[in-house]
Amino acid sequence: MRIKSVEVIPLNIPLVEPFEIAIGKFSFAENVLIKVQLEDGTVGYGEVSSSGIITGDIQSTAIDIVKYISPALVGESIERYRYLIKKLRSIIKFHPGTFAGLENAILDAYTNYIGVPLYKFLGGASYEIESDVTLSITTPEKATETALSYFEKGYHIFKLKVGKDFDEDLKRVLAVSEAVPDCEIRVDANQGYTPKEAVRFINKLYSKDVNITLFEQPVYWKDIQGLKFVTDHSPVPVAADETVFTATDAFNVARERVVDVINIKLAKCGGVLEALDIIAVAKASGLELMIGCMVESNIGLAPSVHLACGTGEFSYIDLDSYLFLKELPLKGGFEVDGPRLIVKNIKKGLGIEESKKEK
């Protein structure tokens, strides 16, 4: 079955409230919806997350790239999805978020066409996963209030953004730990600390008996030796996020045992197929895996949920971005029950439901 058209639509979705991390503050998700339609009417969806500060992907550039590349896809057979994705890689050298959006739309169209849910296509290891929820950089009081609100909804794993102010970060993490003593805490510095600051920070928390289970990207992404220094002196596992984009990056950090965990984000690595290569490298090297997200709606998040359920290889799940958006452009992708993300009832593809307007 051949591809009939590739459509690109800007998505401008306001956040429930501004979200702050060590390297920036966000109020809107300025994303892109990609729609691949086959000649028989089958549709596949993908989403590009604008995360220019990390991946170089911004809305206007993503739209231009998709429009430019669409003629190379139209008329091609969807059954040759790997050929199509390889063809795209020869054209799109950078902008992994845009590439991931295109690849996700192709895979959704293909698995819709063959009538198989993507998670089953990827192995069908499980029907559901449990995600943490991320707390923005804010006051200790606001962080505590937010944590308690989510705790009442069933969440018990909190990822706190840190890396902007050492002392304030400590106060905020300790406040959440004291307010919700039964919770599990992970911290993500988004490259905000020096290696020595990071070691001091994580050991300070550990000495306070905080139930902390992961320290994500404590230092600048290019500081490989600094990252290894933190790993060697941390009482909890350390994860690489911005340091690992590709399977080659994963191999390099695994070879020197720079970290304990690799965080895969489809918008960072370029999609499911590259993610599968990273998984293989990590498993062969004895490293654990985390799956995360950018500021994506359920459309962009769904492939990550299906990948995690399909492979069953992820020890840490951080797929919560849909919670921070005021509205979702389309329904489906997975079902939600508190922190549980469920794909059991997906009949084919990603399970994205077309709106009447889309049809």
Contacts in CASP RR format, 6 or more apart in sequence:
PFRMAT RR
TARGET T0000
AUTHOR 0000-0000-0000
METHOD contacts of the structure
MODEL  1
MRIKSVEVIPLNIPLVEPFEIAIGKFSFAENVLIKVQLEDGTVGYGEVSS
SGIITGDIQSTAIDIVKYISPALVGESIERYRYLIKKLRSIIKFHPGTFA
GLENAILDAYTNYIGVPLYKFLGGASYEIESDVTLSITTPEKATETALSY
FEKGYHIFKLKVGKDFDEDLKRVLAVSEAVPDCEIRVDANQGYTPKEAVR
FINKLYSKDVNITLFEQPVYWKDIQGLKFVTDHSPVPVAADETVFTATDA
FNVARERVVDVINIKLAKCGGVLEALDIIAVAKASGLELMIGCMVESNIG
LAPSVHLACGTGEFSYIDLDSYLFLKELPLKGGFEVDGPRLIVKNIKKGL
GIEESKKEK
1 38 0 8 1.000
1 39 0 8 1.000
1 40 0 8 1.000
1 42 0 8 1.000
1 77 0 8 1.000
1 78 0 8 1.000
1 79 0 8 1.000
1 113 0 8 1.000
2 38 0 8 1.000
2 39 0 8 1.000
2 75 0 8 1.000
2 76 0 8 1.000
2 77 0 8 1.000
2 78 0 8 1.000
3 36 0 8 1.000
3 37 0 8 1.000
3 38 0 8 1.000
3 39 0 8 1.000
3 73 0 8 1.000
3 74 0 8 1.000
3 75 0 8 1.000
3 76 0 8 1.000
3 77 0 8 1.000
3 78 0 8 1.000
3 109 0 8 1.000
4 37 0 8 1.000
4 38 0 8 1.000
4 39 0 8 1.000
4 41 0 8 1.000
4 74 0 8 1.000
4 75 0 8 1.000
5 35 0 8 1.000
5 36 0 8 1.000
5 37 0 8 1.000
5 70 0 8 1.000
5 74 0 8 1.000
6 34 0 8 1.000
6 35 0 8 1.000
6 36 0 8 1.000
6 37 0 8 1.000
6 66 0 8 1.000
6 69 0 8 1.000
6 70 0 8 1.000
6 73 0 8 1.000
6 74 0 8 1.000
6 105 0 8 1.000
7 34 0 8 1.000
7 35 0 8 1.000
7 36 0 8 1.000
7 37 0 8 1.000
8 32 0 8 1.000
8 33 0 8 1.000
8 34 0 8 1.000
8 35 0 8 1.000
8 62 0 8 1.000
8 63 0 8 1.000
8 66 0 8 1.000
8 67 0 8 1.000
8 70 0 8 1.000
9 32 0 8 1.000
9 33 0 8 1.000
9 34 0 8 1.000
9 35 0 8 1.000
10 30 0 8 1.000
10 31 0 8 1.000
10 32 0 8 1.000
10 33 0 8 1.000
10 59 0 8 1.000
10 63 0 8 1.000
11 29 0 8 1.000
11 30 0 8 1.000
11 31 0 8 1.000
11 32 0 8 1.000
11 33 0 8 1.000
11 47 0 8 1.000
11 297 0 8 1.000
11 329 0 8 1.000
12 28 0 8 1.000
12 29 0 8 1.000
12 30 0 8 1.000
12 31 0 8 1.000
13 28 0 8 1.000
13 29 0 8 1.000
13 31 0 8 1.000
13 297 0 8 1.000
13 325 0 8 1.000
13 326 0 8 1.000
13 327 0 8 1.000
13 328 0 8 1.000
13 329 0 8 1.000
14 27 0 8 1.000
14 28 0 8 1.000
14 29 0 8 1.000
14 325 0 8 1.000
14 326 0 8 1.000
14 327 0 8 1.000
15 26 0 8 1.000
15 27 0 8 1.000
15 28 0 8 1.000
15 29 0 8 1.000
15 295 0 8 1.000
15 324 0 8 1.000
15 325 0 8 1.000
15 326 0 8 1.000
16 323 0 8 1.000
16 324 0 8 1.000
16 325 0 8 1.000
16 326 0 8 1.000
17 324 0 8 1.000
18 25 0 8 1.000
18 26 0 8 1.000
18 27 0 8 1.000
18 136 0 8 1.000
19 25 0 8 1.000
19 26 0 8 1.000
19 27 0 8 1.000
19 136 0 8 1.000
19 295 0 8 1.000
19 324 0 8 1.000
20 26 0 8 1.000
20 136 0 8 1.000
20 137 0 8 1.000
20 138 0 8 1.000
20 161 0 8 1.000
20 164 0 8 1.000
21 136 0 8 1.000
21 137 0 8 1.000
21 161 0 8 1.000
21 188 0 8 1.000
21 190 0 8 1.000
22 137 0 8 1.000
22 161 0 8 1.000
22 162 0 8 1.000
22 163 0 8 1.000
22 164 0 8 1.000
22 189 0 8 1.000
22 190 0 8 1.000
22 191 0 8 1.000
22 192 0 8 1.000
23 53 0 8 1.000
23 190 0 8 1.000
23 191 0 8 1.000
23 192 0 8 1.000
24 53 0 8 1.000
26 295 0 8 1.000
29 49 0 8 1.000
29 50 0 8 1.000
29 295 0 8 1.000
29 296 0 8 1.000
29 297 0 8 1.000
29 325 0 8 1.000
30 50 0 8 1.000
30 58 0 8 1.000
30 59 0 8 1.000
31 47 0 8 1.000
31 48 0 8 1.000
31 49 0 8 1.000
31 50 0 8 1.000
31 59 0 8 1.000
31 295 0 8 1.000
31 296 0 8 1.000
31 297 0 8 1.000
32 47 0 8 1.000
32 48 0 8 1.000
32 50 0 8 1.000
32 59 0 8 1.000
32 62 0 8 1.000
32 63 0 8 1.000
32 66 0 8 1.000
32 98 0 8 1.000
32 101 0 8 1.000
33 45 0 8 1.000
33 46 0 8 1.000
33 47 0 8 1.000
33 299 0 8 1.000
33 329 0 8 1.000
34 45 0 8 1.000
34 46 0 8 1.000
34 47 0 8 1.000
34 48 0 8 1.000
34 66 0 8 1.000
34 101 0 8 1.000
34 102 0 8 1.000
34 104 0 8 1.000
34 105 0 8 1.000
35 43 0 8 1.000
35 44 0 8 1.000
35 45 0 8 1.000
35 46 0 8 1.000
35 105 0 8 1.000
35 358 0 8 1.000
36 43 0 8 1.000
36 44 0 8 1.000
36 45 0 8 1.000
36 73 0 8 1.000
36 105 0 8 1.000
36 106 0 8 1.000
36 108 0 8 1.000
36 109 0 8 1.000
37 43 0 8 1.000
37 44 0 8 1.000
37 109 0 8 1.000
38 78 0 8 1.000
38 109 0 8 1.000
38 113 0 8 1.000
40 113 0 8 1.000
42 78 0 8 1.000
42 109 0 8 1.000
42 112 0 8 1.000
42 113 0 8 1.000
43 108 0 8 1.000
43 109 0 8 1.000
43 112 0 8 1.000
43 354 0 8 1.000
43 358 0 8 1.000
44 105 0 8 1.000
44 106 0 8 1.000
44 108 0 8 1.000
44 109 0 8 1.000
44 112 0 8 1.000
44 349 0 8 1.000
44 350 0 8 1.000
44 352 0 8 1.000
45 104 0 8 1.000
45 105 0 8 1.000
45 108 0 8 1.000
45 299 0 8 1.000
45 330 0 8 1.000
45 350 0 8 1.000
45 352 0 8 1.000
46 101 0 8 1.000
46 102 0 8 1.000
46 104 0 8 1.000
46 105 0 8 1.000
46 108 0 8 1.000
46 299 0 8 1.000
46 300 0 8 1.000
46 303 0 8 1.000
47 101 0 8 1.000
47 104 0 8 1.000
47 296 0 8 1.000
47 297 0 8 1.000
47 299 0 8 1.000
47 300 0 8 1.000
48 57 0 8 1.000
48 59 0 8 1.000
48 62 0 8 1.000
48 66 0 8 1.000
48 97 0 8 1.000
48 98 0 8 1.000
48 100 0 8 1.000
48 101 0 8 1.000
48 267 0 8 1.000
49 57 0 8 1.000
49 97 0 8 1.000
49 267 0 8 1.000
49 293 0 8 1.000
49 294 0 8 1.000
49 295 0 8 1.000
49 296 0 8 1.000
49 300 0 8 1.000
50 57 0 8 1.000
50 58 0 8 1.000
50 59 0 8 1.000
50 62 0 8 1.000
50 295 0 8 1.000
51 57 0 8 1.000
51 97 0 8 1.000
51 267 0 8 1.000
51 294 0 8 1.000
51 295 0 8 1.000
52 58 0 8 1.000
54 242 0 8 1.000
54 268 0 8 1.000
54 294 0 8 1.000
55 95 0 8 1.000
55 96 0 8 1.000
55 97 0 8 1.000
55 267 0 8 1.000
55 268 0 8 1.000
55 294 0 8 1.000
56 94 0 8 1.000
56 95 0 8 1.000
57 95 0 8 1.000
57 96 0 8 1.000
57 97 0 8 1.000
57 98 0 8 1.000
57 267 0 8 1.000
61 95 0 8 1.000
61 98 0 8 1.000
62 95 0 8 1.000
62 97 0 8 1.000
62 98 0 8 1.000
65 92 0 8 1.000
65 95 0 8 1.000
65 98 0 8 1.000
66 98 0 8 1.000
66 102 0 8 1.000
69 88 0 8 1.000
69 91 0 8 1.000
69 92 0 8 1.000
69 102 0 8 1.000
72 87 0 8 1.000
72 88 0 8 1.000
72 91 0 8 1.000
73 84 0 8 1.000
73 88 0 8 1.000
73 106 0 8 1.000
76 83 0 8 1.000
76 84 0 8 1.000
76 87 0 8 1.000
78 84 0 8 1.000
78 106 0 8 1.000
78 109 0 8 1.000
78 110 0 8 1.000
78 113 0 8 1.000
79 110 0 8 1.000
81 106 0 8 1.000
81 107 0 8 1.000
81 110 0 8 1.000
82 273 0 8 1.000
84 106 0 8 1.000
85 103 0 8 1.000
85 106 0 8 1.000
85 273 0 8 1.000
88 99 0 8 1.000
88 102 0 8 1.000
88 103 0 8 1.000
89 99 0 8 1.000
92 98 0 8 1.000
92 99 0 8 1.000
92 102 0 8 1.000
96 245 0 8 1.000
96 267 0 8 1.000
96 268 0 8 1.000
96 269 0 8 1.000
96 270 0 8 1.000
96 271 0 8 1.000
97 266 0 8 1.000
97 267 0 8 1.000
97 268 0 8 1.000
97 270 0 8 1.000
97 271 0 8 1.000
97 294 0 8 1.000
99 270 0 8 1.000
99 271 0 8 1.000
100 266 0 8 1.000
100 267 0 8 1.000
100 269 0 8 1.000
100 270 0 8 1.000
100 271 0 8 1.000
100 303 0 8 1.000
101 267 0 8 1.000
101 271 0 8 1.000
101 300 0 8 1.000
103 270 0 8 1.000
103 271 0 8 1.000
103 272 0 8 1.000
103 273 0 8 1.000
104 266 0 8 1.000
104 271 0 8 1.000
104 272 0 8 1.000
104 300 0 8 1.000
104 303 0 8 1.000
104 350 0 8 1.000
107 118 0 8 1.000
107 121 0 8 1.000
107 272 0 8 1.000
107 303 0 8 1.000
107 349 0 8 1.000
108 118 0 8 1.000
108 303 0 8 1.000
108 349 0 8 1.000
108 350 0 8 1.000
108 351 0 8 1.000
108 352 0 8 1.000
111 117 0 8 1.000
111 118 0 8 1.000
111 121 0 8 1.000
111 348 0 8 1.000
111 349 0 8 1.000
111 350 0 8 1.000
112 348 0 8 1.000
112 349 0 8 1.000
112 350 0 8 1.000
112 351 0 8 1.000
114 348 0 8 1.000
115 347 0 8 1.000
115 348 0 8 1.000
115 349 0 8 1.000
116 348 0 8 1.000
116 349 0 8 1.000
117 306 0 8 1.000
117 343 0 8 1.000
117 346 0 8 1.000
117 347 0 8 1.000
117 348 0 8 1.000
117 349 0 8 1.000
117 350 0 8 1.000
117 351 0 8 1.000
118 302 0 8 1.000
118 303 0 8 1.000
118 306 0 8 1.000
118 307 0 8 1.000
118 346 0 8 1.000
118 349 0 8 1.000
118 350 0 8 1.000
119 305 0 8 1.000
119 306 0 8 1.000
119 307 0 8 1.000
119 309 0 8 1.000
119 310 0 8 1.000
119 343 0 8 1.000
119 346 0 8 1.000
120 310 0 8 1.000
121 349 0 8 1.000
122 272 0 8 1.000
122 276 0 8 1.000
122 306 0 8 1.000
122 307 0 8 1.000
122 309 0 8 1.000
122 310 0 8 1.000
122 311 0 8 1.000
123 310 0 8 1.000
123 311 0 8 1.000
124 309 0 8 1.000
124 310 0 8 1.000
125 309 0 8 1.000
125 310 0 8 1.000
125 311 0 8 1.000
125 312 0 8 1.000
125 313 0 8 1.000
126 309 0 8 1.000
126 310 0 8 1.000
126 312 0 8 1.000
127 309 0 8 1.000
127 342 0 8 1.000
127 343 0 8 1.000
127 344 0 8 1.000
128 309 0 8 1.000
128 340 0 8 1.000
128 341 0 8 1.000
128 342 0 8 1.000
128 343 0 8 1.000
128 344 0 8 1.000
129 305 0 8 1.000
129 308 0 8 1.000
129 309 0 8 1.000
129 314 0 8 1.000
129 317 0 8 1.000
129 319 0 8 1.000
129 340 0 8 1.000
129 341 0 8 1.000
130 157 0 8 1.000
130 317 0 8 1.000
130 339 0 8 1.000
130 340 0 8 1.000
130 341 0 8 1.000
131 157 0 8 1.000
131 317 0 8 1.000
131 318 0 8 1.000
131 319 0 8 1.000
131 320 0 8 1.000
131 339 0 8 1.000
131 340 0 8 1.000
131 341 0 8 1.000
132 155 0 8 1.000
132 157 0 8 1.000
132 158 0 8 1.000
132 159 0 8 1.000
132 184 0 8 1.000
132 186 0 8 1.000
132 316 0 8 1.000
132 317 0 8 1.000
132 318 0 8 1.000
132 320 0 8 1.000
132 339 0 8 1.000
133 150 0 8 1.000
133 155 0 8 1.000
133 157 0 8 1.000
133 158 0 8 1.000
133 159 0 8 1.000
133 320 0 8 1.000
133 323 0 8 1.000
133 339 0 8 1.000
134 158 0 8 1.000
134 159 0 8 1.000
134 160 0 8 1.000
134 161 0 8 1.000
134 188 0 8 1.000
134 318 0 8 1.000
134 320 0 8 1.000
135 143 0 8 1.000
135 146 0 8 1.000
135 147 0 8 1.000
135 158 0 8 1.000
135 159 0 8 1.000
135 160 0 8 1.000
135 161 0 8 1.000
135 172 0 8 1.000
135 176 0 8 1.000
136 143 0 8 1.000
136 146 0 8 1.000
136 161 0 8 1.000
137 161 0 8 1.000
137 162 0 8 1.000
137 163 0 8 1.000
137 164 0 8 1.000
137 169 0 8 1.000
137 172 0 8 1.000
138 146 0 8 1.000
138 172 0 8 1.000
139 172 0 8 1.000
140 168 0 8 1.000
140 171 0 8 1.000
140 172 0 8 1.000
140 174 0 8 1.000
140 175 0 8 1.000
140 176 0 8 1.000
141 175 0 8 1.000
143 160 0 8 1.000
143 172 0 8 1.000
143 175 0 8 1.000
143 176 0 8 1.000
144 175 0 8 1.000
144 176 0 8 1.000
144 179 0 8 1.000
144 180 0 8 1.000
147 158 0 8 1.000
147 176 0 8 1.000
147 179 0 8 1.000
147 180 0 8 1.000
147 183 0 8 1.000
148 179 0 8 1.000
148 180 0 8 1.000
150 158 0 8 1.000
151 180 0 8 1.000
151 183 0 8 1.000
153 338 0 8 1.000
153 339 0 8 1.000
154 338 0 8 1.000
154 339 0 8 1.000
155 338 0 8 1.000
155 339 0 8 1.000
156 180 0 8 1.000
156 182 0 8 1.000
156 183 0 8 1.000
156 184 0 8 1.000
156 339 0 8 1.000
157 183 0 8 1.000
157 184 0 8 1.000
157 185 0 8 1.000
157 186 0 8 1.000
157 339 0 8 1.000
158 176 0 8 1.000
158 180 0 8 1.000
158 183 0 8 1.000
158 184 0 8 1.000
158 185 0 8 1.000
158 186 0 8 1.000
159 185 0 8 1.000
159 186 0 8 1.000
159 187 0 8 1.000
159 188 0 8 1.000
159 214 0 8 1.000
159 216 0 8 1.000
159 318 0 8 1.000
160 169 0 8 1.000
160 172 0 8 1.000
160 173 0 8 1.000
160 176 0 8 1.000
160 185 0 8 1.000
160 186 0 8 1.000
160 187 0 8 1.000
160 188 0 8 1.000
161 187 0 8 1.000
161 188 0 8 1.000
161 190 0 8 1.000
162 169 0 8 1.000
162 172 0 8 1.000
162 173 0 8 1.000
162 187 0 8 1.000
162 188 0 8 1.000
162 189 0 8 1.000
162 192 0 8 1.000
162 201 0 8 1.000
163 169 0 8 1.000
163 189 0 8 1.000
163 190 0 8 1.000
163 192 0 8 1.000
163 193 0 8 1.000
164 192 0 8 1.000
166 193 0 8 1.000
166 197 0 8 1.000
166 200 0 8 1.000
166 201 0 8 1.000
169 187 0 8 1.000
169 201 0 8 1.000
170 201 0 8 1.000
170 204 0 8 1.000
170 205 0 8 1.000
173 185 0 8 1.000
173 187 0 8 1.000
173 205 0 8 1.000
173 210 0 8 1.000
173 212 0 8 1.000
174 205 0 8 1.000
174 208 0 8 1.000
174 210 0 8 1.000
176 183 0 8 1.000
176 185 0 8 1.000
177 183 0 8 1.000
177 185 0 8 1.000
177 208 0 8 1.000
177 210 0 8 1.000
177 211 0 8 1.000
183 211 0 8 1.000
184 211 0 8 1.000
184 213 0 8 1.000
185 210 0 8 1.000
185 211 0 8 1.000
185 212 0 8 1.000
185 213 0 8 1.000
186 212 0 8 1.000
186 213 0 8 1.000
186 214 0 8 1.000
186 215 0 8 1.000
186 216 0 8 1.000
186 316 0 8 1.000
186 318 0 8 1.000
187 201 0 8 1.000
187 202 0 8 1.000
187 205 0 8 1.000
187 212 0 8 1.000
187 214 0 8 1.000
187 215 0 8 1.000
187 216 0 8 1.000
188 216 0 8 1.000
188 217 0 8 1.000
188 241 0 8 1.000
189 198 0 8 1.000
189 201 0 8 1.000
189 215 0 8 1.000
189 216 0 8 1.000
189 217 0 8 1.000
189 218 0 8 1.000
189 219 0 8 1.000
190 217 0 8 1.000
190 241 0 8 1.000
190 242 0 8 1.000
191 217 0 8 1.000
191 218 0 8 1.000
191 219 0 8 1.000
191 220 0 8 1.000
191 221 0 8 1.000
191 242 0 8 1.000
192 218 0 8 1.000
192 219 0 8 1.000
192 220 0 8 1.000
193 201 0 8 1.000
193 218 0 8 1.000
193 219 0 8 1.000
194 219 0 8 1.000
195 218 0 8 1.000
195 219 0 8 1.000
195 223 0 8 1.000
195 226 0 8 1.000
195 227 0 8 1.000
195 229 0 8 1.000
195 230 0 8 1.000
198 215 0 8 1.000
198 218 0 8 1.000
198 219 0 8 1.000
198 230 0 8 1.000
198 234 0 8 1.000
199 229 0 8 1.000
199 230 0 8 1.000
199 233 0 8 1.000
199 234 0 8 1.000
201 218 0 8 1.000
202 212 0 8 1.000
202 215 0 8 1.000
202 218 0 8 1.000
202 230 0 8 1.000
202 234 0 8 1.000
202 235 0 8 1.000
202 236 0 8 1.000
203 233 0 8 1.000
203 234 0 8 1.000
203 235 0 8 1.000
205 212 0 8 1.000
206 212 0 8 1.000
206 235 0 8 1.000
206 236 0 8 1.000
212 236 0 8 1.000
213 236 0 8 1.000
213 237 0 8 1.000
214 236 0 8 1.000
214 237 0 8 1.000
214 238 0 8 1.000
214 239 0 8 1.000
214 261 0 8 1.000
214 290 0 8 1.000
214 316 0 8 1.000
215 230 0 8 1.000
215 234 0 8 1.000
215 236 0 8 1.000
215 237 0 8 1.000
215 238 0 8 1.000
215 239 0 8 1.000
216 238 0 8 1.000
216 239 0 8 1.000
216 241 0 8 1.000
216 261 0 8 1.000
216 263 0 8 1.000
216 290 0 8 1.000
217 239 0 8 1.000
217 240 0 8 1.000
217 241 0 8 1.000
217 242 0 8 1.000
217 243 0 8 1.000
217 263 0 8 1.000
218 227 0 8 1.000
218 230 0 8 1.000
218 238 0 8 1.000
219 226 0 8 1.000
219 227 0 8 1.000
219 230 0 8 1.000
221 241 0 8 1.000
221 242 0 8 1.000
221 243 0 8 1.000
222 243 0 8 1.000
224 243 0 8 1.000
224 252 0 8 1.000
224 253 0 8 1.000
224 256 0 8 1.000
224 258 0 8 1.000
227 238 0 8 1.000
227 240 0 8 1.000
227 243 0 8 1.000
227 253 0 8 1.000
227 258 0 8 1.000
227 259 0 8 1.000
228 256 0 8 1.000
228 257 0 8 1.000
228 258 0 8 1.000
228 259 0 8 1.000
230 238 0 8 1.000
231 238 0 8 1.000
231 257 0 8 1.000
231 258 0 8 1.000
231 259 0 8 1.000
231 260 0 8 1.000
237 259 0 8 1.000
237 260 0 8 1.000
237 261 0 8 1.000
237 288 0 8 1.000
238 259 0 8 1.000
238 260 0 8 1.000
238 261 0 8 1.000
239 259 0 8 1.000
239 260 0 8 1.000
239 261 0 8 1.000
239 262 0 8 1.000
239 263 0 8 1.000
239 290 0 8 1.000
239 316 0 8 1.000
240 253 0 8 1.000
240 258 0 8 1.000
240 259 0 8 1.000
240 261 0 8 1.000
240 262 0 8 1.000
240 263 0 8 1.000
241 263 0 8 1.000
241 265 0 8 1.000
241 268 0 8 1.000
242 268 0 8 1.000
243 249 0 8 1.000
243 253 0 8 1.000
243 258 0 8 1.000
243 259 0 8 1.000
244 250 0 8 1.000
244 253 0 8 1.000
244 262 0 8 1.000
244 263 0 8 1.000
244 264 0 8 1.000
244 269 0 8 1.000
244 278 0 8 1.000
245 268 0 8 1.000
245 269 0 8 1.000
246 269 0 8 1.000
246 274 0 8 1.000
246 278 0 8 1.000
247 269 0 8 1.000
247 274 0 8 1.000
247 277 0 8 1.000
247 278 0 8 1.000
247 280 0 8 1.000
247 281 0 8 1.000
250 262 0 8 1.000
250 277 0 8 1.000
250 278 0 8 1.000
250 281 0 8 1.000
250 282 0 8 1.000
250 287 0 8 1.000
251 281 0 8 1.000
251 285 0 8 1.000
252 258 0 8 1.000
253 259 0 8 1.000
253 262 0 8 1.000
254 262 0 8 1.000
254 281 0 8 1.000
254 282 0 8 1.000
254 284 0 8 1.000
254 285 0 8 1.000
254 286 0 8 1.000
254 287 0 8 1.000
255 285 0 8 1.000
259 287 0 8 1.000
260 287 0 8 1.000
260 288 0 8 1.000
261 287 0 8 1.000
261 288 0 8 1.000
261 289 0 8 1.000
261 290 0 8 1.000
261 315 0 8 1.000
261 316 0 8 1.000
262 278 0 8 1.000
262 282 0 8 1.000
262 287 0 8 1.000
262 288 0 8 1.000
262 289 0 8 1.000
262 290 0 8 1.000
263 289 0 8 1.000
263 290 0 8 1.000
263 291 0 8 1.000
263 292 0 8 1.000
263 316 0 8 1.000
263 318 0 8 1.000
264 275 0 8 1.000
264 278 0 8 1.000
264 279 0 8 1.000
264 289 0 8 1.000
264 290 0 8 1.000
264 291 0 8 1.000
264 292 0 8 1.000
264 314 0 8 1.000
265 291 0 8 1.000
265 292 0 8 1.000
265 293 0 8 1.000
265 294 0 8 1.000
265 304 0 8 1.000
266 272 0 8 1.000
266 275 0 8 1.000
266 293 0 8 1.000
266 300 0 8 1.000
266 303 0 8 1.000
266 304 0 8 1.000
266 307 0 8 1.000
267 293 0 8 1.000
267 294 0 8 1.000
267 296 0 8 1.000
267 300 0 8 1.000
268 294 0 8 1.000
269 275 0 8 1.000
269 278 0 8 1.000
271 303 0 8 1.000
272 303 0 8 1.000
272 307 0 8 1.000
275 307 0 8 1.000
276 311 0 8 1.000
279 289 0 8 1.000
279 311 0 8 1.000
279 313 0 8 1.000
282 288 0 8 1.000
282 289 0 8 1.000
282 313 0 8 1.000
283 289 0 8 1.000
283 313 0 8 1.000
288 315 0 8 1.000
288 316 0 8 1.000
289 313 0 8 1.000
289 314 0 8 1.000
289 315 0 8 1.000
289 316 0 8 1.000
290 314 0 8 1.000
290 315 0 8 1.000
290 316 0 8 1.000
290 317 0 8 1.000
290 318 0 8 1.000
291 304 0 8 1.000
291 307 0 8 1.000
291 308 0 8 1.000
291 314 0 8 1.000
291 316 0 8 1.000
291 317 0 8 1.000
291 318 0 8 1.000
291 319 0 8 1.000
292 304 0 8 1.000
292 317 0 8 1.000
292 318 0 8 1.000
292 319 0 8 1.000
293 300 0 8 1.000
293 301 0 8 1.000
293 304 0 8 1.000
293 318 0 8 1.000
293 319 0 8 1.000
293 320 0 8 1.000
293 321 0 8 1.000
294 321 0 8 1.000
295 321 0 8 1.000
295 324 0 8 1.000
295 325 0 8 1.000
296 321 0 8 1.000
296 322 0 8 1.000
297 321 0 8 1.000
297 322 0 8 1.000
297 325 0 8 1.000
297 328 0 8 1.000
297 329 0 8 1.000
297 330 0 8 1.000
298 322 0 8 1.000
298 328 0 8 1.000
298 330 0 8 1.000
298 331 0 8 1.000
298 332 0 8 1.000
298 333 0 8 1.000
298 334 0 8 1.000
298 352 0 8 1.000
299 328 0 8 1.000
299 329 0 8 1.000
299 330 0 8 1.000
299 333 0 8 1.000
299 350 0 8 1.000
299 352 0 8 1.000
301 319 0 8 1.000
301 321 0 8 1.000
301 322 0 8 1.000
301 333 0 8 1.000
301 334 0 8 1.000
302 332 0 8 1.000
302 333 0 8 1.000
302 334 0 8 1.000
302 350 0 8 1.000
302 351 0 8 1.000
302 352 0 8 1.000
303 350 0 8 1.000
304 319 0 8 1.000
305 319 0 8 1.000
305 333 0 8 1.000
305 334 0 8 1.000
305 341 0 8 1.000
305 343 0 8 1.000
306 333 0 8 1.000
306 334 0 8 1.000
306 343 0 8 1.000
306 346 0 8 1.000
306 350 0 8 1.000
308 314 0 8 1.000
308 317 0 8 1.000
308 319 0 8 1.000
309 341 0 8 1.000
309 343 0 8 1.000
317 341 0 8 1.000
319 341 0 8 1.000
322 328 0 8 1.000
322 336 0 8 1.000
330 352 0 8 1.000
330 353 0 8 1.000
330 354 0 8 1.000
330 355 0 8 1.000
330 358 0 8 1.000
331 352 0 8 1.000
331 353 0 8 1.000
331 355 0 8 1.000
332 350 0 8 1.000
332 351 0 8 1.000
332 352 0 8 1.000
332 353 0 8 1.000
333 343 0 8 1.000
333 346 0 8 1.000
333 350 0 8 1.000
333 351 0 8 1.000
333 352 0 8 1.000
334 341 0 8 1.000
334 342 0 8 1.000
334 343 0 8 1.000
334 346 0 8 1.000
335 341 0 8 1.000
335 342 0 8 1.000
335 343 0 8 1.000
335 344 0 8 1.000
335 345 0 8 1.000
336 342 0 8 1.000
END
